[in-house]
Amino acid sequence: ALSAVVEKVFGDFRERAARKDVRLSHESCEIKVIADEVRLQQVLGNLVDNAIKYGRSGGAVTVSAGGMGGDKVEVSVRDNGPGIPTEALSRVFERFYRVDKARSRDAGGTGLGLAIVKHIIQSHGGEVWATSEIGLGTKFFFTVPKA
């Protein structure tokens, strides 16, 4: 059950979100998926952690899910942070790539998190991608098989 995994991840990050005054919420996550639960927690944990870390203080992080028709579920993690430049979006899933090298280093990032997310999702037969608008936020998407 996707909602149980999301709630577990939110529990892991609730304190960090509270320190930054970030509201965590989820929508339409009452869907069952076929996935390794620990790996799905790792994927969502990385995406939620990044959304809190790089999003705005006083912002929001929302996890949403929906059927795509057929046998896939699309899951997204949205923040309302500063956004990622268009030219960087195609590279964010590369190992060691950092959008803002100085800020990422200060925040303790290694540049491996999104590459690991991509690997895990691909090993489940899914895809991963992101959209972003400067000043409005970023939305990371992935697909996994529907149960």
C-alpha positions as CSV (number, residue, x, y, z in Angstrom):
1,A,0.0,0.0,0.0
2,L,1.6,3.2,-1.2
3,S,0.0,5.3,1.6
4,A,1.7,3.2,4.3
5,V,5.1,3.7,2.7
6,V,4.5,7.5,2.4
7,E,3.4,7.7,6.0
8,K,6.5,5.8,7.1
9,V,8.7,8.2,5.1
10,F,6.9,11.3,6.4
11,G,7.5,9.9,10.0
12,D,11.2,9.7,9.3
13,F,11.3,13.3,8.0
14,R,8.6,15.0,10.1
15,E,11.1,16.5,12.6
16,R,13.4,17.9,9.8
17,A,10.3,19.3,8.0
18,A,9.1,21.0,11.2
19,R,12.5,22.6,11.8
20,K,12.2,24.3,8.4
21,D,8.4,24.9,8.8
22,V,7.6,22.7,5.8
23,R,4.2,21.1,5.6
24,L,4.1,17.4,4.4
25,S,1.0,16.1,2.7
26,H,-0.1,13.3,0.4
27,E,-2.9,13.0,-2.1
28,S,-4.5,10.0,-3.8
29,C,-2.0,7.5,-2.4
30,E,-4.6,4.8,-1.6
31,I,-3.1,2.7,-4.4
32,K,-1.3,-0.6,-4.2
33,V,1.9,-1.1,-6.1
34,I,4.3,-4.0,-6.8
35,A,7.6,-2.9,-5.4
36,D,10.2,-3.8,-2.8
37,E,8.9,-1.8,0.2
38,V,12.4,-1.0,1.5
39,R,13.6,0.3,-1.9
40,L,10.4,2.3,-2.4
41,Q,11.0,3.9,1.0
42,Q,14.5,4.7,-0.1
43,V,13.2,6.4,-3.3
44,L,10.5,8.4,-1.5
45,G,12.9,9.2,1.4
46,N,15.5,10.6,-1.0
47,L,12.9,12.7,-2.9
48,V,11.2,14.0,0.2
49,D,14.5,14.8,1.9
50,N,15.6,16.8,-1.2
51,A,12.3,18.6,-1.3
52,I,12.7,19.6,2.3
53,K,16.4,20.4,2.0
54,Y,16.2,22.5,-1.2
55,G,12.6,23.8,-0.8
56,R,11.5,27.0,0.9
57,S,11.3,27.5,4.6
58,G,7.5,27.7,5.3
59,G,6.9,25.7,2.1
60,A,5.1,22.4,1.4
61,V,6.1,19.0,0.1
62,T,3.3,16.9,-1.5
63,V,3.4,13.3,-2.6
64,S,0.7,12.3,-5.1
65,A,-0.1,9.2,-7.0
66,G,-2.5,8.1,-9.7
67,G,-3.1,5.3,-12.1
68,M,-1.9,5.9,-15.6
69,G,-4.2,3.4,-17.2
70,G,-2.8,0.0,-17.8
71,D,-0.4,-1.5,-15.3
72,K,1.6,1.6,-14.0
73,V,1.1,4.0,-11.2
74,E,2.7,7.5,-11.5
75,V,4.0,8.9,-8.2
76,S,5.2,12.5,-7.8
77,V,6.9,14.5,-5.1
78,R,6.3,18.3,-5.4
79,D,7.9,21.2,-3.6
80,N,7.4,24.9,-3.9
81,G,11.1,25.8,-3.7
82,P,13.2,27.9,-6.0
83,G,13.1,25.4,-8.9
84,I,15.8,23.9,-11.1
85,P,17.0,25.6,-14.3
86,T,15.8,23.8,-17.5
87,E,19.4,23.1,-18.7
88,A,20.0,21.2,-15.4
89,L,16.9,19.0,-15.4
90,S,18.2,16.6,-18.0
91,R,21.3,16.0,-15.8
92,V,19.9,15.8,-12.2
93,F,19.8,11.9,-12.3
94,E,23.5,11.6,-13.3
95,R,25.9,10.4,-10.6
96,F,27.7,13.2,-8.8
97,Y,25.8,16.0,-10.7
98,R,24.8,18.9,-8.5
99,V,22.6,21.8,-9.7
100,D,24.2,24.3,-7.3
101,K,27.6,22.9,-6.4
102,A,28.3,25.3,-3.5
103,R,24.9,25.0,-1.9
104,S,24.8,21.2,-2.3
105,R,28.1,20.8,-0.6
106,D,27.0,23.0,2.3
107,A,23.8,20.9,2.6
108,G,25.9,17.7,2.7
109,G,24.8,16.1,-0.6
110,T,27.0,13.7,-2.5
111,G,25.3,13.9,-5.8
112,L,24.4,10.2,-5.7
113,G,20.8,10.3,-4.3
114,L,18.9,10.9,-7.6
115,A,21.1,8.5,-9.5
116,I,20.2,5.8,-6.9
117,V,16.5,6.8,-7.2
118,K,16.8,6.3,-11.0
119,H,18.5,2.9,-10.6
120,I,15.9,1.6,-8.1
121,I,13.0,2.7,-10.3
122,Q,14.5,1.3,-13.4
123,S,15.1,-2.0,-11.6
124,H,11.3,-2.0,-10.9
125,G,10.5,-1.5,-14.6
126,G,9.6,2.1,-14.1
127,E,10.8,5.5,-15.3
128,V,11.8,8.7,-13.5
129,W,11.8,12.3,-14.6
130,A,11.4,15.9,-13.3
131,T,9.7,19.2,-14.2
132,S,10.4,22.5,-12.7
133,E,9.6,26.2,-12.9
134,I,12.1,28.8,-11.6
135,G,10.5,30.5,-8.5
136,L,7.6,28.0,-8.3
137,G,9.2,24.7,-7.5
138,T,10.1,21.2,-8.8
139,K,8.1,18.0,-9.3
140,F,9.9,14.6,-9.4
141,F,7.9,11.8,-11.0
142,F,8.4,8.0,-11.1
143,T,6.3,5.0,-12.2
144,V,6.0,1.6,-10.6
145,P,3.8,-1.4,-11.5
146,K,0.3,-1.3,-10.2
147,A,-0.8,-4.2,-8.0
